[in-house]
Amino acid sequence: MGNEQTPQLPPTAAAPHRTAEWQTPLAATAHRWLLDRACALWTLLTARPVSLYAASVLRIGYGSLYLAFLLREFPHRDEIWGPGSPWTPALARQLFDQTGWNSILTLSGGRAYFELCYVLALVTSALFVLGWRTRVMSVLFAVVVVSFHSRAIFMTDGGDNLVLLMSLYLVLTASGRRWSLDARRGRLRTARTGAAPKLAKGFSAHQLRSARNTLTTVVHNCGMFVIAAQVCFLYGSAGLYKVQGATWGGGTALHYALNLELFQPWPALSRFVDDFPMAIAMAGYVTVLLQVAFPFVLFGRLKYPVLAALLGMHLGIAVLMGLPLFSGAMIIADAVFLPDRFFTSMARRGRRAAQLTGVSVLQRRTT
């Protein structure tokens, strides 16, 4: 026993301590980075409402688009949604069991009830565009769009699918804080009182007001982020779906689309465009590239030329294929990616141009 020696640890035994010494600052750095990102995200959600002008553009755009849609289909309202529609209320209710939608138009089969609903839908869309009691009108507008969409889901061109989703998302947003009658009423009230409205007295009332403002801000910001994510998903999925097709890869997809009688509002124009195969092949490749790349260019200045190219693409779809509702819905949805300074700059330029035009007209009249 006296000859036994204390066992010596191998030199590598100190490695775990050195590894722990390296991992501790790395873990602390990662933890700090995650906390900073979480704080930044929380500040972004709660500090202030984002993209108020974009939300107003969405409100005005989709409200006007659906109002124009209802006015366009006014002569055919009975065949599409009314008592004379081949898609009867009984068939619609059977489909409700599968889709989960519902419609106020199926509550009664009478003509007077249908005409009243149609008039109220027109009034609701117009008030939603004007921004009168926007919170209430946004809910009623969503009810109108859901009711008319689900009542005759197979009777329209499909462009109202995006309008349906956006009408639901806009309920969450504060879309009446800019370019609306509500905003004008608030400015007039402030001008009359000479200052901002007085806060409610008491600590509890102040806390409730602060919580309400924070909740409204968070819901609005989340609604705008959901709208942006919906548009990104739509473009990305459409681009990836096109990549899988042989016609898009071969550059012949637009050729076949231009020769479908269902999508030829002006056959002569379609034939004229089809006479340039190289141009329509390049347009097909550019379409796929824009749609696939769209979600990846939103955080830089490259998004502006991409949005301009998409604007031209949707205008071409509206004219050549006769799908104005779909194209209009997509053009309006793209506005969610434009910052507020873009809309304020455009508004200033518009007012300046109007003033210059008014001055020039006045000068011509005086001379």
N, C-alpha and C positions, 0 to 999 in steps of 0.2 A: 504493500500500500504506500510505503514511503517513496517509491519510485514514480508514483503517478504525478503527472504534470497537469497544470490547468490548461484546458483546451483553448486554443487560439482561434478567434473568428477569422474567417477568410477575408481578404481585403474587400470583397464585393459586399460585405455585410453593411457597409455604410451607405450603399447606393440608395436604399429606400429613404433614408433621411434626406439625402440630397434631392431625390425626386420630389419628396414632400415640400422641401424648401422652394423648388421651382414651381410646383403646382399651386401653392398657396397664393402667391401674387397673381398667377394666371387666373385662378378661380375668382379672386377678389376683383380683378379687372373685368372679367366677364359678368360678374354679379353687378358691378357698378354700371357697366354698359347697359345691361338689361333694365336696371332701375332708371337710368336716364331716358331710355327709349320709352318705358312705361309712363314716366312723368311727362315726356313730350307728347305722347299720344293722349294722355288725360287732359293736358293743357289744350291740345288741338280740339278735343271734343267739348270741353266745358268753357273755354275762355270767351269765345265769341262765335256767333253763327257765321259759317263760311258760305261764300258764293250766293249771297242774297240776290244779286242781280241775275245770276244764272237761274235761280229758282223762279224769279219773276218771269224770265223769258220762257221757261218751261210752262209756267201757268198760262201765260198769254198764248204761247204757241199751241199747246195741246187743246186749250179751250177753244181757240179760234178754229183749229183744224177740225175738231168734232162738231162745232157749230156749222162750219161749212159743209161737213159731211151730212149732217141732218138736213140742212137746207137743200143740198143737192139731191138727196133721196126723198125729198118731200112729195114729189108726184108719185113715187113708187112705195111710199111708206106702208100702204095697206098690203101690198104683195110681199113685202119683206118681213114686217113685224106685226101687221094688223090682222083683223079677222079673216081677210082674204088670202093670207099666206098659206102656201102648201105645207109649210112646216108648222103644223098646228100646235096649240098650247099643250095638248096631250103628248105629242112627240117630244116637245121641249122638256116637259116634266120627266119623261122617261130618261132623257139624256142627263138631266140634273142629278139623277141617282148615280151616274158614272163620273160626271165632272165635279160635282160638289157645288156648282154655281146655282144661282137662283135669279129670278126676275120678277119685278113688280108688274110687268106687262101680262103675266099669266094669272094674276089674281082675279081678273074678270075678262070675259070674252066679248063684252059689249063694245060697240064702236065709239060711243060717247066717252067711255073710260079710256080707250086707247088714244083718242084725239086729245083728251085732257093731259094724259101722260106725255104725249109728243110736244104739246105746247109748253108744258112745265120743263121738259128736257131742253127745249130751245132757250127758255128764260134762264134756266140754271147755267147753261153753258155761257150765255152772254154775261151774266153777273159774275161768273168765275173769271172770265177774261178781264172784266173791269176791276176785279179785286174788291168787291163789296161784301163785307162780312166773310172774309176769305176762309176762315177756319170752318165755318158752317158750310159755305159753298163748296169747299173742297170735298167734304164728305158727301154732299148731295151730288156733286159731279161724278164722284166715284160710283155712287149708286146708279146714276143714269148710264154710265158707260158699261158697268157690269150687267145691268138689266137688258140693254139693247144688244150687247154682245152675246149673252147667253140665250136670249130669246130666239135668235136666228143665227146660230154660230156658223152655219154652212152657206149663208146667203150673201156674205160680204167677201171682199178680196183678200182678207187676211192681214191687211195693214193695221187693222184695229187691235190686233193682238198686243202690239207694243203700246198703243194708246191705253189699253186696258191695264197693263202693268204700271205704266207711268201714272195713271190716275190714282191707283192705290198708293204708290210711293209718295205722290204729292200731298196726300193727307198728312204725312208726317212732317212736311217741311213748312217753314214760315214763308210761304211764297207771296204773301201780301204785304211785305214790309218795303217793297220798292215798286214804283210804277203801278200804283193801285189807288183806288178810292180810299181804302183804309189808311194808306200812308199820307194821302192828302188831308184826310180828316185829322190825323195826328199832328201834322204841321200846322193846320189852322188852329187847333186847340192850343198848341204851344204858343202860337203867335198871339192869341187872345189873352192868355194868362201871363205872357211875358217871360215865362220860365218853364222849366220842365214840370210835369205833374208832381204834386207833393206826395211823398211816400207815406204809407200808413204808419200811424203812431204805435209805439209799443214794440218791445223786443220780439215777442212771438210773431206779430204781424210782419215785422221786417224779415225774420227768419223764413216765414212761409213764402214771402214774396221772392226772396233770394233763391229758395229751393225751387219755386215755380220757374223762375228765369233760367236756372241751371238745367232743369229738366227739359224745358222747351228748346234750349240750345243743343243739348245732347241729342234729343230726338230729331231735330232739324239736321244736324250734322250727320247723324247716322243715315237719315233718309237720303241725303245727297250722296253719301258714299255708296249706298246701295244702288242708286241710280247709275253712278259711274261704273260700278262693278257689273251691273246688268249690261250696259253698253259694251264694255270690254269683253264680257263673255259672249255677247251676240256676235261681235266682229271676229273674235278669235275662233269660235266654233264654226262660223260660216267659212272662214278662210281654210281651216283644217279640213272641213268637209269637202271643199272644192279641190284641195290638193289630192284627195283620194280618187277623184274622178278622172277618167282618161280624156274626156272632152276638154276639161280645163287645162290639163297638161299638154294636150295637143293643140290648144289655141282655137278650137272650133266651137266652144260652148256658146259664145255670143252669136255665132252664125246660126245655130239651131234655134236660139231664143228669138232672133229676129225673123225667123220664118214660121213661127207659130201664129196661126190666125187669131188665137185667143189673146195674144199680146201684140196686136198690130192695130193701134188706134189710127195710124196713118200708114197704110201699106206702101205708098209711094216713097215715103221717107225711110221706111225700113229697108226697102229694096235698094235705095240709093246708098245707105250706109253699108249694106251688105256687099256692095261692089268694091269695097276696099278691104280685102281679106287680111292684109298685113296689119292694117290699123286696128281692126277688131281683135286680131290675135294679140297684139301688144296691149290693147285695153284689157283683155282677159288676164294676161300675166300681171299687169299692174294692179288689177283688182284683187287678185289673190295675195300679192305682196303687201298691199296696203292693209288688208284685213288681218293677215297673220302678224304683221309688224305693229299693228295699232296699239295693243296693250303695252308695248315696250318703248314707245316714243312719247309717252304722256308727260314725262318729267323733264323735258327739255324743249328747246325752241323748235326742234324738228316737228313737233306736233302741229304747228301752224300750217306748213305746207301739206302735211298729211291730211289735216282737216279740210283744207281747200280742195285737195284732190278728191276727197270723199264727197264734198259738196257737189263737185262736177259730176261724179259718178251717179249720185242720187238724182240730180237733175236730168241726166241722160235716161235713167230708169223711168222717171216720171213721164218724159216726153215720148221716148221710143216704145216703152212697154205699157203705157197707160196705167201706171200705178201711183197716182199722186198721193194717196193717203199713206201708203207705205213710205214713199220717199220723203214726204213732209214729216212723218213721225221720226224718221232717222235723222233728218237734218236738224230738227229741234232737239233731239236727244244729244247730238254732238255739242250743243251749246253748254252742256254741263262741264266741259273741260276748258272753257274759256274763263279767264280770271275776271274779277269785277272791274279792274282798271280798263279792260278791253271795252266793256259795255259803257262805262262812264266816258271814255274817250270818244267812242262812237256817238254818244248822245251829245257831247260838246260839239263835235264836228257837224252833227245834224242841225243843232241850233244855230251854229255859225253860218252854215250854208243857207238855212232858212232866212236868217237876218240879211245876208248878202243878197239873196233873191228878192226879198221884200224891198230892200233899198234900191236895187236896180229897177224893179217894176215901178216904184214911186218916182224915180228919176225920169223914166220914160214917160210917165203920165204928166209930169210937170213940164217936160220939154215938148 
